[in-house]
Amino acid sequence: MKRDIFNAIADPTRRAIITLLALQAMTPNALAEHFNTSRQAVSKHIQILAECDVVTQQQTGREIYYHFNAKKMKEVDEWIERFRQLWDDRFNQLDNLLNDL
């Protein structure tokens, strides 16, 4: 079974890795320095993110740099968009009710 973007963002460590990579490309060792876990654990999270196409890798010499794929997050935005109008309508109803009170 192929993982999807929602598998990628389900874990708080992976969300933190995404946040770091959104700022700049990093190596697995550089990423691991930000966490109180082993480099192997961070590598496993990177592997899952790569399977979900949230990160891409680029080899530069002996180093592998991981880059954030912002286009992949569009899937989350499109899923949430279906609920935005519903939320807006309910908040507007609540505003109207509070104004009437």
N, C-alpha and C positions, 0 to 999 in steps of 0.2 A: 504494500500500500504506500503510495506516494504521500508525503506530508504536504500540508498546505500552509499558507501564511498564518492561519490561526494556531497551528501547532507551534509555529515559530514564536509567536508573541504570547503564548500561554504561560511561559516560564519567566519569572522576574529576572533571572540572570541573563537570559537571552534578550529580554527587553533592555537591560543595562548595556549589553554588548552592542545592540543596535544603536543605542544612544551614543555610545563612544565612537562607533564607526561612522555615524552621521556627521560627526565633527571632523574626522580625519581617518585615512586608511591606517591600519595598524597590523603588526605581526601578531601571531598567537602569543609570543612571550610578552609583548607590550600589553596585550589585553589581559593576560593572566596576572600582571602586576596590580591590577585594579580590584582583584577579588581575593578572598581568603580561602580559595580552593586550589586544588592542584592544577598544573598546566594541562594535564590529561582531561580533567573535568571541563575546563574551558574549551579545549579542543573538541570535545564531544558536542558541546553547545554550538561551536562554530560549524561542525559537520551538519548538525540539524538545520542551522540557518542556511547553509549552502544547499542542502537538499530542497529547501523551500524557496530557493532563489532569492533570498533576502540579502545575501552577501555574495560577492564574486571574489575570485582570487586572481592575483597577478604576481607572477614570479619575477623578482628582480635580483639577479645573481643567485645567491643561495637562500635569500629570504623570500617568503611568501607574504604578500600584503593582502589583507582583506578589505574590501570596499563595500559600502552600503549601497544597495540597489533600491533607491527611493521609488522607482516605478512600481515595484512589487507591492508597496504599501497602498497603492491605489485600490487594490482589491478590498482592503479593510474599509477604506473611505466609501467605496461603492456600496458595501454591505450596510454600513452605518447610515448612509444617505436615505435608505428606505425608511428609516425610523425618525429622521430629523423632522419631517413634516408632522408626524404624529406627536412628537414631543413639543414642537412649537405650538400646535393647536391646543394641546393640554395646558401648556403654560399660559397661553392667551386666555383660555377659559378661567384659569385660576386668577389671573390678573383682573379679569372682569368681575369675578366673584368678590375679590378683595376690595375692588373699587366700589362695588355696590354696598358692601358692608360699611 
